[in-house]
C-alpha cells in the first residue's frame, strides 16, 4: 500500500533524568534515525554567525556571551530560569531557528530514504496540539518519581531541593503519559531497556497516520471548517476525533 511507504514521524520525549537519550541511542541502532533537538540547539548556539545567536544577543545583550564570543548557555539559563517573562522572551527568540533546523534535518532523512524518523524533543508536551498531531506516534520514557529524583541528583550533582525545582519546571510524568501512544518504563536494567526498545521497534511501530496522510487530513478539515465558517478549535476537535478513529 502507498501509505506504508510514506514517512512516519515518531515523537520521543520524557521528563528529565528518565533515560530518553538511552532510548534514542537504541532506536538509532535499530535503524530508526533520531533528530535530536538538544544537539541541534547546542550547535546553533555555538554558531556566532547564525540567526539564533543574533536573535538571542539582540534580546539579552552581550552580557550572556562567553569568552569565545558565543552564547554562554549557563549564563543564559541562570538569567531566565526564575523569570517567566525572560523565559518567554528567550522562547520567542530561539524557537523559530530551532524548529527550522529540526525541519531541515528531518527532510534530509526523508530524502535519504528513511521512512521512520524519531524526533527527540524534551519539551514535546508543551508543543501546540496541531504540531503534535503530525506525529504518527508519541513515545514517552518514564520512571517512578523517586528514581527520577535520585538519578538527577547523581547525574548533575544537585541537592535534593535543586533537583525538585528542576523537575517541577517541566511537564510531569503523568501529564506526559496522557499524550503517549507508547510508554517505556526505564526503571529497570539496561537489558530490560534493550528488550523494551526491541519490542517497540519490531512489533509496535508505526501507528497512526503517515505524515502525508496527516497533512492531507489537516488541509481537508481546515477547508471544511472555513467553508462552514466554524472556528479553528472546532476543526481541531474534528481532527482529533479522526485520529482516534484511525487508531482503532
C-alpha angles and dihedrals in degrees: 000000000000094000091059090063095049118105115260122204118213121199115220118192145133141157121292117286095014096114103259092147091055090054091047090054091052093047090053091048088052092056100265106120116219127220101208112207093193093054091046090050092050091050093050093049092054092052103093091187096049129104094246092057092048094047095048094046090048089053099044108018134232093304090086093058123104128221091274092057094249124117110278102223093197091058091045093048092052090049096054103026097091098025114081093190093053091045090055088048091053092048091051091051098043110033097073098056092040094051091047091053091048089051094050094048090049092049090049090055091048091052089049089061103260113145100184116049126173120214108208102205119161095197097044090126089064094053118109112265090242091062094045091052088067088070118094089209140355121222118198121194112209143171132181115281095251092052091048092051094048093047093049092049092049095043099046102026091241126159115241090258093050092048093049090050091053092047092049091056091065135064107277127245094257093049090051093046089060092063095043126109088188130020121201113203105213098182094104135067128304088255089056090051091049090055094045093053092044091054091046094053098040103038111018112034134116112035135157123027129329120248092258092050089049093052092047092050093046091051093047093049093046090051091047091049092051092047091052091042093235124146126262090251091062091049090049091052090052090050093051090050090052091050091052091047092050092053094055 
